[in-house]
Amino acid sequence: MRPVSVVAADVLGLLEGRGQTVAVAESLTGGLVAAELTAVPGASKTFRGSVTAYATDLKRELLGVDGALLGERGAVDADVAEEMAAGVAGLLGADWGVGTTGVAGPEPQDGQPVGTVYIAVAGPGGAGGVRGLKLDGGRAEIRSHTVRAALALLLGELIENGRAQDTEQAGGI
């Protein structure tokens, strides 16, 4: 398994090569995804910023997550993660957005058990994806694994988006 710092550097390298940017909306990770990205020298070329929306009302007020969705399903939800990712990209003027939401513990939240996590990526032209995780371990392990998974999802989406752009530029399939 590659170190998370290498994945972060790969993400920023791909973004820089394309002239694109990224922003992060974090809940359970509390700024750890942003910390990994900004630990990479030269991150300021592609990293726009982050919002740590730990409180549910901030997800709605700052990131534009649908209040009815939050009221119906709570903050620990795949659609909430997607709206967080899209919301932070729009708020901070980035090409790509990443959202993390979940339960690191020690208690369940919104009817979800500890270790339930959703991460999402929103990119240009509808690119992106969401991933649900059921993680074991303590609070620190859950948060650390979520950071790794979020950066891996972003890297995967960037690679896939790059392939799609190459296909379009070559005249399609």
Secondary structure, 3 states (H helix, E strand, C coil): CCCHHHHHHHHHHHHHHHCCCEEEEECCCCCHHHHHHHCCCCHHHCEEEEEECCCHHHHHHCCCCCHHHHHHHCCCCHHHHHHHHHHHHHHHCCCEEEEEEECCCCCCECCECCCEEEEEEECHHHCEEEEEEECCCCHHHHHHHHHHHHHHHHHHHHHHHHHHHHHHHCCCC
